[in-house]
Amino acid sequence: MNLTSDQISILKLAFKPLELSVEKHPLFFEQWQEDSFERYEFITEAGKIERYFYIIESGVQIIYILDHSGNKRVLGFSFDGSYSGVYDSFLDQKPSSYFIESLTPSKVLKIDKSQYNSFFENYPEFEHWGRIIHAKLFVGRVEREIELITLTAKERFEVFSKRCPEPLKNIPQKYLASYLNMTPETYSRLRAEL
Amino acid sequence: MSRVILRVQDQLQRINLLSEEIDKIKLIETSILRNRPDEKTWSVIEVVEHMVLAHKPYQSKLDDTLHQLPTATQPIDEIKSKAIPSFLIKRFPPVKGKIKFKMKTMKQFTPLLSVESLDEGEINQIFDQFQNSLVHLNKVIKAYRGKKVKNIRFNSAIGASVKFNVAEACEFIICHNERHLHQIKNILKKVNN
């Protein structure tokens, strides 16, 4: 597919610190396909295998799991320029435990598993990217776990408010509350106190 | 009596799980799938055929009702089931591995297969039909999420004594399939012994 200059820029940014160029990495830039999702459309369903690795061009997506009562427990969000997809399901080609839903209309670039693998097979520098991205993912999950275990609801709210990315400021509060492991009422009260 | 809360995502997840489990069962040797543990017990493939038959009366009812339902402004992910559907839904799941709430199979849902003569192609076709029924159910659930489902109720396959809205009918079919998946596992245990 022929990517636009904006799409090339998004991909280059998403795969930092690699210095990707169309001239040196033609196979990388050739593989991406465009896709789009409507508001509230499921991108991945729990119980299905994740077929794609996504980079979001625009839009906000939410990732959640169902608890034993069937309630949604929000694990995270993806937005412009970030990765999306159920990564563990994608890597292992096993059924996903999570749902990914588009909270706003989304435009994405996507690759399937064999295309993803081809980057590593054709460009040795992707091993470096792989090491960095997995370390980031690991550290990010540990930090979040520590915050959930050690911080009070108020502290979690304050920490999140300081680093809340712009695209998340307009999504329904109930999702942010769930992400911070608090009730929507507590979230609303803390927001009013701020 | 407490009423059951039906959740869109929960229903989708359970359908996907059923699909995955049935895909695994499809790979089992044909002779085992055809085997009845005893004269009164269905074989695995008969159970699958029964699930296909049980879905059929709902297919057009669900599609027609969806067509008539007014659109909701926001997706509705949770619906409180009415009392009678709740009563049925709560009694469906096996308790401690045993099916307590027995239901008599209606004549129209009884599989009339010549089990011994079924070849691999015919068996695969029955599995495919069942997978198609799950795909249909998946589409219906995603569609009813954007509709005001409580506005229309229709007669269940049992008759006018039990009426369902689309969400309740989907739950009923899923519970029915889960119950029969449990039955399939029990048949396989007996056949393999």
Chai-1 contact restraints between the chains, C-beta under 6 A:
chainA,res_idxA,chainB,res_idxB,connection_type,confidence,min_distance_angstrom,max_distance_angstrom,comment,restraint_id
A,Y40,B,P75,contact,1.0,0.0,6.0,A-B,restraint_1
A,E45,B,L12,contact,1.0,0.0,6.0,A-B,restraint_2
A,E45,B,N16,contact,1.0,0.0,6.0,A-B,restraint_3
A,A46,B,Q13,contact,1.0,0.0,6.0,A-B,restraint_4
A,G47,B,Q13,contact,1.0,0.0,6.0,A-B,restraint_5
A,G47,B,N16,contact,1.0,0.0,6.0,A-B,restraint_6
A,G47,B,L17,contact,1.0,0.0,6.0,A-B,restraint_7
A,K48,B,N16,contact,1.0,0.0,6.0,A-B,restraint_8
A,L66,B,Q9,contact,1.0,0.0,6.0,A-B,restraint_9
A,L66,B,D10,contact,1.0,0.0,6.0,A-B,restraint_10
A,G70,B,R7,contact,1.0,0.0,6.0,A-B,restraint_11
A,G70,B,D10,contact,1.0,0.0,6.0,A-B,restraint_12
A,P95,B,E20,contact,1.0,0.0,6.0,A-B,restraint_13
A,F99,B,Q9,contact,1.0,0.0,6.0,A-B,restraint_14
